[in-house]
Each structure stands twice: as structure tokens, then as C-alpha cells.
């Protein structure tokens, strides 16, 4: 049965409780600190135990090296299943989550994570965003922080930080200057493009998805990212997509990490992750924006 409107949040909460009890959900404990730079209060989680996730990734690596096709979503782990979103997509709990109620929005059939997003992807995402005021994101390829080849978007509820702000970059988003509908954030020294979304509560999912797809294509064009088949197929450039009900942001990527600090879409939203306190101190010495600029593409100075 497809997801019934108004039921997703309760499904997420009940499945989370069940998955914890049966051991399917293996949350990663963290501590956190804030680092302030250029008016952005970066929220940095310090992981206290990555053993189980590291072991799972090592098993995947061994399977790949032996020529086996390993896909954690085919079949998916039933104890993590939340809801059927459409004929093409369903959603699961993120097994190794650091954020509570972290959803994975996956394609039923295998599609490459480096394929451009489709209307069906945005329909599935908006079915979740309508019911959960959250932060959606897509790590476009391994260089952008994707850990699986099977196409999956992600969604975490807002606010993301304990200080009550929806996202660490919320104030920075508000400073954007717009030209031809594409916004530039003053404090971001790396290439990016921002579009405002006209979300209305009563708007149909299909309309929201169509508008988001058009905005996505406009941002890809502004960032000079294409698909192998024009507006579809394999991407020509790794990137991160960040989306809320109000805006969409795309950041082209050049590398997965900088000096052993890995960055995905959450990091670009100002919620960074380090493996230990030594790495936290190293991040402080480097500065968050230096790391983000290193993994993205530095903006040309006017």
C-alpha cells in the first residue's frame, strides 16, 4: 500500500522504535561543538564510535574487490522499511544514523547515484517534505560524499541543531544576492547556485516536483553540469544538492575530503562531522570554510 497522506511522521517514529529494539538501527553516538566563522555557526559532531559502520564498509569493499555486486538496498533490510512512496521509490531508515529519524529515499530498481535526478525522484522527495519539515539532500557521486552506488536521496527533520536554528547556514542563505533567479551567498567562497522555491501547503506533490525539477535543471546549467543525455543520464560533474521547502542549493565538488576531513551535503549545510577530537582541533586550525572551499571549487574573484 502506498503512503497515505498525514501518516509519514508516525510511521517514522514507530519504525525507529521497532528498529532500535530489534537491533536493525545502529545509531552512531556523537558529541558536538560549535565553530563560528564569517557569521556562520558551524555545528560539528564528534563521532565516538564508528566501529560498526567501518566494519560494514569493509565488507562492502571486500565484496566489490571479489567481483560481487553488493547493494544494501536490493534487497533492502525490512526492519528499516518505513513506507512505499510511489511506483518507483520507497523510504528506509538510515541504518547508521547520527541524526534521529534520518530517511533514505531510494529507487526500487537499481539506478546509478551519478545519474541526474528525475521527476520521479522529486515526487518521492516531496511526498516526504510535505509531511516532514526537513532538510533534503543528494550526494551526487562518491566525490560528493555518496557511500552507495544505488540512487538515494536523504531527508532529516528540522531543526538540525540544538540551538533551534533550522540549519547552520540559515542566516547565510538570507544574505543571498539574486541575478536572473540564481542566488549567490556572500559568505561562501566556493561556486554554488541558489534558487528560492514557492512552497504552498496545499500545492499538489506533482506540481511541487515539476517546479523543483525545473529549478534543478536551471541550477545545473548555471553550474555547467550536464548529463550524458542532456538533462538525463550520467552527470559530468560531482555535486551536492541541498533542498528545503523554501530553497534549493547546488554546490559542484572537486574532491571527497580535505586533509582526512570528509564532507557531504550535511557538511555544506554547516553540519560537519569529524572522527575524533584530534580531527576537531585540526578542523579548527584549518577553519570550516577553508575545508568546504577545498572540496568544492573556489569562486573566481571579481
C-alpha positions in Angstrom: 0.0 0.0 0.0 1.2 3.5 -0.9 1.8 6.1 1.8 -1.4 7.6 3.0 -1.3 11.4 3.5 -0.7 12.5 7.0 0.8 9.3 8.2 4.6 9.5 7.5 5.8 11.1 10.7 4.0 8.5 12.9 5.4 5.7 10.6 9.0 7.1 11.0 8.7 7.3 14.8 7.1 3.8 15.3 9.6 2.2 12.9 12.5 3.9 14.6 11.4 2.4 18.0 11.0 -1.0 16.5 14.3 -0.9 14.6 16.1 0.1 17.8 14.6 -2.7 19.8 15.4 -5.4 17.2 19.0 -4.1 16.6 18.5 -3.1 12.9 19.0 0.6 13.6 22.6 1.1 14.7 22.8 4.8 15.6 26.3 6.3 15.9 26.8 8.2 19.2 28.2 11.7 18.9 29.2 14.7 20.9 29.2 18.2 19.4 30.8 21.7 19.4 30.1 24.9 17.5 32.7 26.7 15.5 31.9 30.3 14.4 33.3 31.7 11.1 32.1 34.5 8.9 28.7 34.8 10.6 28.1 31.0 10.3 27.8 28.9 13.5 29.1 25.6 12.2 27.7 22.6 14.1 30.4 19.9 14.3 29.6 16.4 15.5 32.4 14.4 17.0 31.9 10.6 16.4 32.6 8.5 19.5 32.3 5.1 17.8 32.4 4.2 14.1 33.4 0.6 14.5 30.2 -1.0 13.2 29.9 1.4 10.2 33.6 0.8 9.4 33.1 -3.0 9.5 30.1 -2.8 7.2 32.0 -0.6 4.7 35.0 -3.1 4.8 32.6 -6.0 4.0 31.2 -4.0 1.0 34.7 -3.2 -0.1 35.7 -6.9 0.0 32.6 -7.9 -1.9 33.4 -5.3 -4.6 37.0 -6.5 -4.9 35.9 -10.1 -5.3 33.7 -9.1 -8.2 30.4 -9.4 -6.3 27.7 -6.8 -6.8 26.8 -5.6 -3.3 23.8 -3.4 -2.9 22.3 -2.8 0.6 19.0 -1.7 -1.0 18.5 -4.8 -3.2 17.1 -6.4 -1.2 16.6 -3.7 1.5 16.6 -4.6 5.2 12.9 -5.0 6.0 13.3 -3.9 9.6 14.3 -0.5 8.3 11.4 -0.1 5.9 9.1 3.0 6.5 6.8 3.4 3.6 6.1 3.0 -0.1 6.3 6.4 -1.7 5.4 5.7 -5.3 5.7 3.1 -8.0 9.4 3.9 -8.3 10.5 4.8 -4.8 10.3 3.8 -1.1 11.9 5.1 2.1 14.0 3.4 4.7 15.6 4.5 8.0 19.3 5.2 7.7 20.9 2.2 9.4 24.0 4.1 10.7 22.4 7.4 11.6 23.9 10.3 13.5 20.7 12.3 13.2 17.5 11.0 14.6 14.8 10.0 12.1 17.2 10.1 9.1 15.4 8.8 6.0 16.8 7.3 2.8 14.6 7.8 -0.3 15.6 5.0 -2.7 14.7 3.8 -6.1 13.1 0.4 -6.2 15.1 -0.7 -9.2 18.8 0.0 -9.4 19.9 3.4 -10.7 23.3 4.9 -10.5 24.0 7.6 -7.9 25.8 9.5 -10.6 22.7 9.7 -12.8 20.9 13.1 -12.8 17.7 13.3 -10.7 14.4 12.8 -12.4 10.8 14.0 -11.9 10.1 10.7 -10.1 12.9 11.4 -7.7 11.4 14.8 -6.8 7.9 13.4 -6.5 9.2 10.9 -3.9 11.2 13.6 -2.1 8.2 15.9 -1.9 5.9 13.2 -0.6 8.3 13.3 2.4 8.9 17.0 2.6 5.2 17.8 2.6 4.8 15.8 5.8 8.1 16.3 7.5 9.5 19.8 7.5 13.1 18.7 6.8 16.3 19.2 5.0 16.6 17.0 1.9 19.9 16.3 0.1 21.6 14.3 -2.6 25.3 13.4 -2.7 25.9 13.3 -6.5 28.6 10.6 -6.6 31.4 9.4 -4.4 33.3 12.6 -4.8 30.3 14.4 -3.2 30.2 12.0 -0.3 27.9 9.2 -1.6 28.7 5.9 0.1 26.4 3.7 -2.1 26.0 3.4 -5.9 22.3 2.8 -5.7 20.5 6.1 -6.2 19.1 7.5 -2.9 18.1 11.0 -1.7 18.1 11.7 2.0 15.9 13.7 4.5 16.5 14.7 8.1 13.9 16.7 10.2 14.5 20.3 11.1 15.8 21.9 13.1 19.2 20.2 12.6 21.0 21.8 15.5 20.2 22.1 19.3 20.2 25.9 19.2 16.9 25.9 17.4 18.1 27.2 14.0 16.8 25.1 11.2 20.3 24.9 9.6 23.6 26.4 10.5 23.7 28.2 7.1 20.1 29.6 7.5 21.4 33.2 8.1 23.9 32.9 5.3 21.1 31.9 2.9 19.2 35.0 3.9 22.0 37.2 2.6 21.9 35.8 -0.9 22.1 38.2 -3.9 20.0 37.1 -6.9 20.6 37.7 -10.5 18.4 36.1 -13.1 16.7 34.0 -10.4 20.1 32.5 -9.3 21.3 33.5 -5.8 24.9 33.8 -4.6 25.6 33.6 -0.8 28.0 36.3 0.3 30.0 34.2 2.8 30.5 31.2 0.5 33.9 31.5 -1.2 33.2 28.5 -3.4 31.0 28.0 -6.5 27.3 27.5 -5.8 23.8 28.4 -7.0 20.7 29.1 -5.0 17.0 29.2 -6.1 14.0 30.1 -4.0 11.1 27.7 -4.0 7.5 28.9 -3.8 6.2 26.2 -1.5 2.5 26.4 -0.6 0.9 23.9 1.8 -2.0 23.0 -0.5 0.1 22.5 -3.7 -0.1 19.1 -5.2 3.0 16.9 -5.0 3.3 16.6 -8.7 3.3 20.4 -9.1 6.0 20.8 -6.4 8.1 18.1 -8.1 7.8 19.7 -11.5 8.8 23.1 -10.2 11.7 21.6 -8.3 12.9 19.7 -11.4 12.9 22.9 -13.4 14.8 24.7 -10.6 17.3 21.8 -10.5 17.9 22.0 -14.3 18.4 25.8 -14.1 21.0 25.4 -11.3 22.8 22.6 -13.1 23.0 24.8 -16.2 24.3 27.7 -14.1 27.0 25.4 -12.6 27.8 24.0 -16.1 26.8 20.4 -15.0 25.2 18.3 -17.7 24.0 14.7 -18.2 25.3 12.2 -20.7 21.9 12.6 -22.4 21.4 16.3 -21.9 19.0 16.6 -19.0 19.3 13.0 -18.0 22.0 10.2 -17.8 25.3 10.3 -16.0 26.5 13.6 -14.6 29.5 15.4 -16.0 30.5 16.8 -12.6 30.1 15.6 -9.0 27.8 17.9 -6.9 25.7 18.2 -3.8 22.0 19.2 -3.9 20.6 20.8 -0.7 16.8 21.4 -0.5 14.2 22.6 2.0 10.6 23.7 1.4 11.9 27.2 0.7 15.1 26.9 -1.4 17.4 24.6 -3.4 21.2 24.9 -3.5 23.7 23.1 -5.7 27.5 23.0 -5.0 29.9 21.5 -7.6 32.5 19.2 -6.0 36.2 18.6 -6.7 37.1 16.0 -4.0 35.5 14.0 -1.2 37.5 15.4 1.6 40.4 17.6 2.6 43.2 16.5 5.0 41.1 13.5 6.0 38.0 15.5 6.8 35.2 14.2 4.7 32.3 16.4 3.5 28.9 15.6 2.2 25.7 17.7 1.8 25.3 18.0 5.5 28.7 19.5 5.8 27.9 22.1 3.2 24.8 22.9 5.2 27.1 23.7 8.1 26.7 20.4 10.0 30.1 18.8 9.8 31.4 15.5 11.1 34.8 14.6 12.5 36.0 11.2 13.6 37.6 12.2 16.9 38.7 15.3 19.0 42.1 15.4 17.3 40.3 15.9 13.9 38.1 18.5 15.5 41.1 20.5 16.6 42.6 20.2 13.1 39.3 21.5 11.6 39.5 24.5 14.0 43.0 25.2 12.8 42.1 24.9 9.1 38.7 26.6 9.5 35.4 25.1 8.2 35.2 27.4 5.2 38.7 26.5 4.1 37.7 22.8 4.1 34.5 23.4 2.3 36.2 25.5 -0.4 38.9 22.8 -0.8 36.3 20.1 -1.5 34.2 22.4 -3.7 35.5 24.8 -6.4 36.8 28.2 -5.4 34.9 31.1 -6.8 36.7 33.4 -9.1 37.2 36.8 -7.6 35.5 39.6 -9.5 
